[in-house]
Amino acid sequence: MLPWPGRGQGPTATRAPSSFSTLFRLCAVLLLLLQCNLRIIHARTKHAFLRPLSERRHSTRLGLLAGTTALSGKAVTDRQPPLPTTRSVPDHPVPQVLAPAGGREQFLAALNAGADQVFLGLKNFNARARAENFCVEDLKELVPMAHKFGMQVLVTVNVLIKEEELGALIDTLSALEELEVDAIIVQDQAVGALVREFFPTLRIHASTQMAVHNLQGVVKAAELGYQRVVLAREVTAKEMKDIRAGVPSGVAELEAFVHGSLCYSYSGLCFFSGETDARSGNRGECAYTCRQPYTLTSEDGMGFLFSMADLDTSHDLDLLAEAGIDTLKVEGRKKDAQYVASAVALYRRRLDQIYARPTLRSQAPPEAFQAAAQARHTPDAGLRQDLALSFHRRTTSFFVRGRYHENVIDLDNAGHLGVLAGRVLSVSKDGRTFKFSALVDLERYDGIKVCPPARAFHTTPQHGDARAEDRGVHAARERLLQEKYANELPEFSLRQFKVQGSKAFEAMAGATVEVEVPIEVRREWEQGHNGHRAIQSGDLVFQSRSNRLKRRVQALAVVPESYKARSWTTVDVHVQVDRAGRKGGREGGREGGREGTGQEGGEGTRGGLTLRVQVSKLGHLLVEETHAWPTWESTTRKSREDVVGDMGEVLGVYGELGMRARTVVVTGLGEAGVEGEEGFEVPFIPRRDLKALKSRVAARLAPAYEAFLEERKGRAVRALGLGEKEALAVPTSPSALPLPPGRWENRRFAVKIDRLEYLDLLDEYLDQVLAPWGEREGEGRAWVEEVVFEPKRMFLAAKKPDEGIARLLAFGRRHRVRVRLALPTVVRAWDAPPVRAWVEAFAAAQEQAGQGDGSLLCFEVGNLGAWGLLEEYGLLPASSSGRHVDVTTDFTLYSLNSQASAVWARSLGASLIALSVEDDAANLEAHMRAWPRAMARVGGDVPAAGDEGVGEGRQAGSGQTHAAPQYILYKDVPLFMAEACSLTALHGNQCPGSKVCGYRTLSIENEQGEKFEVAHEHCKSIVYSTNAQSLVHRQQDLLGMGIRHFRLDFLTRKYEKQHLFEVLDAALRREADDTTPLPDTHQANFDRRLL
């Protein structure tokens, strides 16, 4: 503040000011007012989210040209038109915005940016195991905070559970129920089953890891008790609309991904990382093999063949709103608070536009309202630029508008670049500095990343003729891919730079900037890092981080100013006021208030008042205490609301225990009080009596609460037999026995194929190879009891299924084997008609045969949707269809533990349950030891030790309900199952059509020299290893665990006669002591530990 002339100068301070001093004062005041107004202009034209410089200058210029509008204190943005809508307002309710939170900072950013829900993971059992994540103590503070402001908290338990982890899982579920989180997100059916039986107040959502992608899958998930289904990312808006038409929100809510990183494979159907590195993506340990560069070996080309662009549906959000999606999910639990805040701001703004009104909930914190208001007045380009500075790959709307609407693979980049900031104009001779013309505003400590402009792309033209290429160029591109993948491109903080030859702290767009490369970066070049490559003229300069954005988000990533954070455990409190008789005089009432002990008066006391307090958790009564007054008096100084408030304030908080009431319900007071001699009157209840009552409640509450939790967990532990490991070694009852070992001669085999021509090869093998060998070695050395056929349009010459089914059934009759029809794991809307045709024709042909096993309809399902299709076709459940139907599961209906296996046995009635192809021997053995107990809980017959019937599985109509395990001994495991097509990316980012691409298979290699094949089956991509997975040499180990049903799969890869016979021989004609593995195969994780 400027000093007044003469202030503090004795007598002169009281003199009348001179005309000069008056003028000086007026000038000072005008200067201060001008500064204030300029600050207002700056604050209201510079939005909270970064906009391009040209937009900011334009906004400021509008404000100044508008005369006095900005200077008078009105915001420039107040003159903006109403929020535009591209279509009519959707009929469905406003979808909820669900934000990711990998840590505390992201959680707070989501809350203050205006997210409706947040999803997060604990330190274990979540699909982002390498994120920061949370512990239970963190959530004791954060969940009450979120609920205070109306934000829901969803916790991920979205991984497959090993047998040995079931005990820890029970502890986790108990803790989450205690915290009263709003839902858990689930992949493993064991989790859902345990919640339904032992922790029923927990709400469960079906994770995208279940790969639910059609209406039938959503229906089945709802029948299994899931209140929300997270749809596969590949589902189109039209499919979502059709699903919503078939399943109302009251039956199952729908959640769809709208933003963030994309997996190449269907989520939950990716086995690449688990197969190659024992780091299962289905257990939160993904090694991100899809982000690695690959070189084509079957033709010329290279690139990040499976690296997906990032999802951004903000341009098409109205389609999802019109489809009736309940929740919009932003992916990114491994991303920072800047990303979370920016994504929430963008989608909140888009919802405001679509619904033509503010959509933020009323309970949100003030900071969220400020952020939403700022976002509404920020151009979309500014919000997208913030997202690009947080984490950014090239973006795509994926399949929202339809299949193959655009290329979704980015061959050239697998990681974050940021915003293009310019191109290197020159580099000093010593490499210390370089110059570029800035395309965006920059400031000190922004992140800078320099990338060569060269692209690595497929070099085969669309007509299919390979083009020779200079080997030097090829090698340079390969080095560039490796630099990008290893994140070895020059990246550093912008510390020292000049603008127009002078040191600067800021650079405006359009300025020529001279940057000094930090010494540590230059030292890396000198030591041979960064691909031996220094910055060169023509390189692209990216702004990878923004210091401005960081400061803004830091202001959001804090506890709301109006809230005092503390860890709380919530309980429910019920206070019942009972009048035992007529009220007494004033003196008697006070005496009763001082001396009541909770035992005086009792229920039979005449003229008294009793206060009964009940504290409960999850509907279970923990403590009940009473306080009685022999007589009571009324009060006119307090209203009924005041008395109820006193009760809630005193009896609803137990600070020393870290407990507080989620709700305090007071009954017995009526609307006006307690009925007395003069009508309804408000009783006077001294606070000291309430505190005495509270003390008695608190003394009993803590031990009662702990006992309640232990008993709740104990029921689950006892039911699963988790505390009886030692007892299993000396079993005393059939239900505690492990599976009996199988005998070598009683092995049972199924052969699964997807090409009808394989029937001829199998026919020859069974007649000319296996049968003569069996006669020499003795009856029943090994049995092929079943052939499983999966119809694929790619390999079917005839469109109608009749001819193929006739061949299958003829083969079955000739060799006396069952014929089973396998439904594809993925059945999209366009896949359903041919699948239905095959299923119905198969059922009709079997019924027409009507003899022997011809009347037994056998199916295999590998997805909830396939299960639902059989019900839709009237084939399941068998009891209502009137047919003999036998169902087995494929490995994609996960069974990594006994409780998941029990779900398939109980709910689906499966006779054989295929075990996980990712599993290790240690968990497999534990799983098999627990199998009988789990099946006993299903309610079926459990054979005693030595009874070979345990390996037979349930036969339709036999009365048995237990299921048997099946192990896949040989398989080309589909490492990726994808709708994204690498051929489209390789052919100039546009689908060339089947006549050009020929659905050809690509052979590829990674930097470790591992080889893979990329097959294309009618626009679905399936990646498998050049070396198949085989454990034919470990049959004796598997038999020792009690497994005697095996399967050999000949799918996707084209098998010639010699190759197929070699595999069959190695499995079927092997001697018991022969442990020689098949050549050119691997055994995955059998002898490793699956992470």
URTACOR-V873839 format. One record per backbone hydrogen bond with DSSP energy under -1.0 kcal/mol. NH is the residue of the N-H (numbers start at 0). CO is the residue of the C=O. Records with the same first field share a line. If there is no record, write none. Layout:
BEGIN
NH=CO  CO
END
This chain:
BEGIN
6=3
8=5
11=8
12=9
13=10
14=11
21=17
22=18
23=19
24=20
25=21
26=22
27=23
28=24
29=25
30=26
31=27
32=28
33=29
34=30
35=31
36=32
37=33
38=34
39=35
40=36
41=37
42=38
43=39
44=40
45=41
55=51
56=52
57=53
58=54
59=55
60=56
61=57
62=58
63=59
64=60
65=61
66=63
71=67
72=69
73=68
77=74
78=75
79=76
95=325
97=327
98=116
100=118
106=102
107=103
108=104
109=105
110=106
111=107
112=108
114=109
115=96
116=96
117=151
118=98
119=153
128=283
130=127
132=101
133=120
138=134
139=135
140=137
141=137
142=138
144=140
145=141
146=142
147=143
148=144
149=146
150=145
151=115
153=117
154=182
155=119
156=184
159=281
164=161
165=162
168=164
169=165
170=166
171=167
172=168
173=169
174=170
175=171
176=172
177=173
178=174
180=175
181=152
183=202
184=154
185=204
190=187
191=187
192=188
193=189
194=190
195=191
196=192
197=193
198=194
201=198
204=183
205=227
206=185
209=206
210=207
217=213
218=214
219=215
220=216
221=217
222=218
223=219
224=221
225=220
226=203
228=252
229=205
230=254
231=211
234=231
236=399
239=235
240=236
241=237
242=238
243=239
244=240
245=241
246=242
250=247
251=247
252=226
254=228
255=326
257=328
258=328
259=310
265=976
268=265
270=974
271=974
274=270
275=271
276=272
278=272
282=279
284=279
290=287
291=288
293=302
294=1004
295=300
296=1002
297=1002
302=293
303=410
304=302
306=303
308=407
309=393
310=259
311=395
312=257
315=312
318=315
320=316
321=317
322=318
323=320
324=319
325=253
326=253
327=95
328=255
329=97
330=258
334=331
339=335
340=336
341=337
342=338
343=339
344=340
345=341
346=342
347=343
348=344
349=345
350=346
351=347
352=348
353=349
354=350
356=351
363=360
367=364
368=364
369=365
370=366
371=367
372=368
373=369
374=370
375=371
376=372
377=374
382=378
383=379
384=380
385=381
386=382
387=383
388=384
390=386
395=309
399=396
404=401
409=306
416=391
418=542
420=540
421=540
423=538
424=434
425=434
427=432
430=427
433=514
434=425
435=512
437=510
438=420
441=506
443=504
444=493
445=442
446=544
447=491
448=541
449=489
450=539
463=460
473=469
474=470
475=471
476=472
477=473
478=474
479=475
480=476
481=477
482=478
483=479
484=480
485=481
487=482
491=447
493=445
494=492
497=513
498=501
501=498
503=496
506=441
509=437
510=507
512=435
513=497
514=433
515=495
516=431
521=517
522=518
523=519
524=520
525=521
526=522
527=524
528=523
531=528
532=529
537=423
538=535
539=450
540=421
541=448
542=418
543=446
549=545
550=546
551=547
552=548
553=549
554=550
555=552
556=552
557=555
562=559
567=139
568=657
570=659
571=615
572=662
573=613
574=664
575=611
576=666
577=609
579=607
580=607
588=584
589=585
590=586
591=587
592=588
593=589
594=590
595=591
601=599
608=628
609=577
610=626
611=575
612=624
613=573
614=622
615=571
616=619
619=616
621=614
622=614
624=612
626=610
628=608
634=681
642=638
643=639
644=640
645=641
646=642
647=643
648=644
649=645
650=646
651=647
653=658
656=653
658=653
659=568
660=651
661=570
664=572
666=574
672=668
673=680
675=678
678=675
680=673
683=632
689=685
690=686
691=687
692=688
693=689
694=690
695=691
696=692
697=693
698=694
700=696
703=699
704=700
705=701
706=702
707=703
708=704
709=705
710=706
711=707
712=708
713=709
714=710
716=712
717=713
718=714
719=715
721=716
723=720
727=723
728=725
735=732
736=733
741=1038
745=742
746=743
747=1043
748=782
749=1045
750=785
751=1047
752=787
757=754
758=755
761=757
762=758
763=759
764=760
765=761
766=762
767=763
768=764
769=764
770=765
772=768
773=769
774=770
775=771
776=772
777=773
782=746
784=748
785=748
786=817
787=750
788=819
789=752
794=791
795=792
804=800
805=801
806=802
807=803
808=804
809=805
810=806
811=807
812=808
813=809
814=810
816=811
817=784
819=786
820=857
821=788
822=859
830=827
831=827
834=830
835=831
836=832
837=833
838=834
839=835
840=836
841=837
842=838
843=839
844=840
845=841
846=842
847=843
848=844
849=845
853=850
854=851
855=852
856=883
858=885
859=820
860=887
866=862
867=863
868=864
869=865
870=866
871=867
872=868
873=870
874=869
880=876
881=877
885=856
887=858
888=911
889=860
892=889
893=891
900=896
901=897
902=898
903=899
904=900
905=901
906=902
909=903
910=886
912=963
914=965
920=1085
923=919
924=920
925=921
926=922
927=923
928=924
929=925
933=929
934=930
935=931
936=932
938=934
939=934
946=943
949=946
950=947
951=948
957=954
963=910
965=912
966=1044
968=1046
969=1046
970=1028
972=970
974=972  1022
975=1022
977=1020
984=980
985=981
986=982
995=992
996=992
997=993
999=996
1001=1013
1003=1011
1004=294
1005=1009
1008=1005
1011=1003
1012=1023
1013=1001
1014=1021
1016=1019
1020=977
1021=1014
1022=975
1023=1012
1025=1010
1028=970
1029=1081
1030=968
1033=1030
1037=1033
1038=1034
1039=1035
1041=1038
1042=1037
1045=747
1046=966
1047=749
1048=969
1049=751
1052=1050
1059=1055
1060=1056
1061=1057
1062=1058
1063=1059
1064=1060
1065=1061
1066=1062
1067=1063
1068=1064
1073=1070
1081=1027
1085=1082
1087=1084
1090=277
END
